[in-house]
Amino acid sequence: MERRPSNDPRSGPSSPRDIISPRQLSQDLPSRSYYSSHLNFDAAGTSPQYSASLESIRAQSLALGKLGLDDDETVADTSSCDPRQPIIKENNSNLSMLLKQQIMTPSDLLEERRPLLKIPSEQNHYPEYQSIPIGSIASQNGHEEHGKRRESGPRSQHTAWESCLYKLDSVIDNMSKKGAWMNLIKRPIECIPAVILGLLLNLLDAISYGMITFPLNNPIFAAFGPDGISMFFVSCIVSQLVYSCGGSAFPGGNGSMMIEVVPFLHIIAEKIVETVGADNNQRVISTTVVAFALSSIMTGLAFFLLGALKLGSLIGFFPRHILVGTIGGVGWFLVATGIEVSGRLDENLEYTIPMFKKIFFDTHVLSLWASALGAALLLRAIQHRITSPLVVPGFFIVLPIVFFLVVFLGGFDVNEVRDAGWIFPLVESNLPFWHFYTYYDFTEVDWAAVAQTVPAMLALTFFGVLHVPINVPALGVSTNRDGIDVNRELVAHGVSNALSGCLGTMLDYLVYTNSLLFIRTGGDSRLAGLMLAAATTTLWMVGPWIVGYIPVMVVGSLIFHLGLDLLKEALIDTWHAVHYLEYLTICAIVACMAVLGFVEGILVGIIMACIFFVLQNSRRTETIRATYTGQLMRSTVRRLYRQQKFLGEVGGQIQVVKIQGYLFFGTINQVESAIRGMLDESVWKENPIRFLVLDLQLVQGLDFSAAEAFVRIRRLLRSRQVFMILCNVARQSDVEKALVKSGMWDDENNVDSERDLVCFEHLNEALEWCENILLQSYFAKRPQHRLPVPVSTSHNDNTMQVDHSPSNASPRHNMLKQAVQHVFKDWHGPHTHLNMSQPTLILVQALGELSDEALPVEFFHKLGTYFVKTTYANGQAVWNEGDVCDNLMVLEQGSLRSLMRVSPHQEVTVETILPGTVVGELGFITSSQSRTRALMADQDSTLWTLTRESFETMLKDDPQMANQLITLTLYFSSDRLDIMTRYAFHLN
C-alpha cells in the first residue's frame, strides 16, 4: 500500500470531516490507538501492532490542558496531527488493571495445593502397609537381612523386585496371624448372597437381552436364541474379569451387554441380509457374527483412546436431551420387539394395515403379546407400591413358577403349550455351549457387506460412548466414592470390549443397576466379582438347554418392562423438566427412530439440537451487556473545570457498547441491530454520535460470521462519518485473529479511505482519546479573543465566529456549537489581567469557576500568599504511599500520575493529573494519617503547595478564606469520586 508523504494534504487526521474545524490546532496531538486501520496493516498476515504509546496520549491530553491555561489568541494548523503514531512500548496505566484479580502461575497453584505433610510415593501404592515399619516386618518373619537392606536406603529408591518382596512379606505376616486362615474361608462365604443375586441378574438379562441379540423373526436367525445367550454370557465373563482384576475403580462393578445396543445389532444383521441375500444362509451368518465382533472391537478402541488421551470430559459436552431421545427410541424398539417375540411373529413389526390386523384381530397373537404386556404392567403397579430393588428379580423368579403351576393345574400338555408358542422350542441336547463359534467361517464373510454396516457400527459406538460418563459418576455417587476417574473407566471399557470382540461376542458396559444391587448385598470387593465371573462361567458351560423351558411370557414381559421404563424416562420424566424445544427434539428422535431407523433418528436429533441451540441462544443471550454515553462514562483524567463542563455537554457523542459472551451468527445480529438503531434518522437527530466504542473485554470469542458483521458495522459507521473504536482486544487472541482474517484492517483496495477505525488496549484510554478529539473541536470553535476577558479591556463582545461550511449544519456540529456557547456564556469567574503573576493566575484558572458566586481577584491574590512553589523532575516522586498528608498542591505545569500498588512489585496508574487541577486535597482536608496512593511526576512539573502549617495560619488569620478554600477544593474530590465510581461500576 502506498504511503503518502507527511506533507500530503490528503493525509488528514483520523476523524470524520466535521469533527475538526478548518482552523486546526498547532500542537501535535497523537492518538493512543494501537491497531492501524491502514498504514500499519501487514498484508502478510501478521497481527496489527500498537501504533501509539501511553506517553503519546498523555501528551495529547497535556497539550489540550495547556491550551486552556495559555492566554493566547493563536489557533494554528494541526494538519500533521495523526492519530496513528509508530509503536512505542506501553506502560501499565489503566484503571481497568486496578480491578483485575492477580492471576496465579501454575507453580503458585501447585504450591497452594501442596499438602502440609508429604507422604513417600511408595506409600501411596501400598496404603494398607503405611504404618508397618519395614524392619519390624522382616524381623517378625525371619527376614532381618531383607529388612536391614530395605532400611538402608530411601523408600523412593527401591526396585520393583524389592517392592514385591516387601508386599509378600506383609501378606505372609498377615496370614500367619491368628484367624487369618479363617478369613480365607469366611470372606468367600460372605460374598455368596451377592454372587447368587448377581448370577440371577445375569441370567435374567441373558434371557431378555441375549435371547433377542439376533432378529429372531428372520427365518435365518430363528433358532439363534440359545447362541445369543451363550454370547451374552461370554461378554459378561470378560467384562467382569476386567473390572474385578483392577480395571475399574469399583471392586464390585458388574459388566454385561446393555439392552440399548440390541437395535443397532438388528440393523447390522438386517443390512447384511439385504446385501448378501436371504438365500445364502451360511454367508449371512458368518458375515453377521464377524460384524458383531468388529463393532465390539471398534467401540473398545474408541473407549480406550478417549481414556488414554484423557478426553473423557469431552463426552460431557454432548447434549443430554439427544441421548434421552435415543433412549426413548430404544424404549419404543423394545416395545415393538416385545410384540414380535411374545406374539411369535415371523416378520418385523411394520406400520401397515395388514400388520395391525394381525396384531389386534388375531385372537391367538393378541393373547400371546397382551399377556406379556399385562405381566409388565402388573410389575410396574407393584413397583409403584413397593420400592425395593429386589422386586424385579423376585417377580421374574415367581412368574415362570406361576406359569407352570397354571399349566399343570389346568391339565395342559406342555408340548402342546410349546407348539402354541407359549414356551420356547427345545434346544438340541447335543448342542455345546461354545456352539456359536462354529459360525465363524472367514472364508464365507462378505467384506463388502461388512463395509456397508460401518455407519451402524459408528452409531453404535457413538451411542455406547455416551453411557459411560452417565453410569460411572452415578454409581460413584450411589456408593459414596469420590474422585472417580472417568478416563480410567473408559480404558477399562476399551479393554473389555476389545477382548469381547476378539473372543467373538458383543459389547459390554458397566451396568449401573446390577452393580448397585451387587454392591449393596455385600459384593463390594474384587473377590466377589471374581466369584461372580466363575459362577457365570459355570452357568454358561451348563449349556443352552434351559431355553427350551422358559415361558415366552417371561421374556416378553421383561422386554416390555424395559421398553416402558425407557419410554417413561424419555417422554414422561422430562415433561416440564426440559425446555419445550428440547422436549420437541426428544419426541422427534423417538418418532424418527420408530419410523425411519436409529441412525436416521440420531442424525435428525443432532440437526434439531443445533438449530434449537442457535434459536435459544439468540433469544436468551444478552450479547450487549450495557450501553452508555460519554456523559456517564468518563476517563480518569483530571482536567480543567471548563473542559470537564464542555465534555459533560457533548459527551453524548461518545457511545460505549459493552459486548459479552461468544459471538456467532446467532447472536451478532443483536449488536448489529442495536447499532443500526443508533444510526436511525429519528434517533440520530436527537443524539448524534461521533465515536462508537465497542468494548470486547467480556467477549470469549467470535466466529467468521461475527467477524464479517464487524466489517459491515465499520462500513455502516463510515457512511455516517463515525469513528469505530475497539478496545480490550488482546494481542494474538482468537478475537484479534478472527478480525484480522475477516479483513477488518485490510484497506489495500481503498487507499483514499479515511482512517475511521482505531483500537485501544483499555476502555479508559479509548475514552480519553475520544475526549481529546472533542476538546480539539472545542478549541477550534472557541472565540478568537483572550479568555477570560481582561478587565482592562473594553471589548466585551462574546459572539462566536462560526464556520459556515456545509458540515456545520450537521446535528453533531450544532451540539458542539451550542456547548461552546453555553460554556463561555456561563463564565462567572474573575477577570484576569495580562500582567497577573503566579500563583494567582493558576488559582484563578483552577478554582475561579467552582464557586456559585463570583469571587474577586483579590481573594485569589491573598490566597496565593499561603502557597509556595515547588518543582519536580520527570520520574521524581511527589509523595509515596504511606507518607503523611501534610499538603495539597495545584499543578501549574507538567503532569502527574497517581499510582496504586496492586502487588508487592507492581503499581498501576489510577489517575492522570493535568495542569489547572488540585491534588492531595482529600487527605489534607480530612487530616488523614497517610497517603493511600503514590504520586509521581510524569514530566518536569511545577506545583504550588499549601502546607499544613500555612493552612493552620490561614485558619487563624482568615477562617472564612480557609472555609472557602475547602469548599472549592472538594469539587475535585467529588468529581473524581463520581468518575471512579462510574468507571468501576461499568468496568465489568
Summary of the structure (lengths in Angstrom):
residues: 988
radius of gyration: 42.2
end to end distance: 38.9
largest distance: 134.5
contacts: 3266
relative contact order: 0.11
helix: 57%
strand: 9%
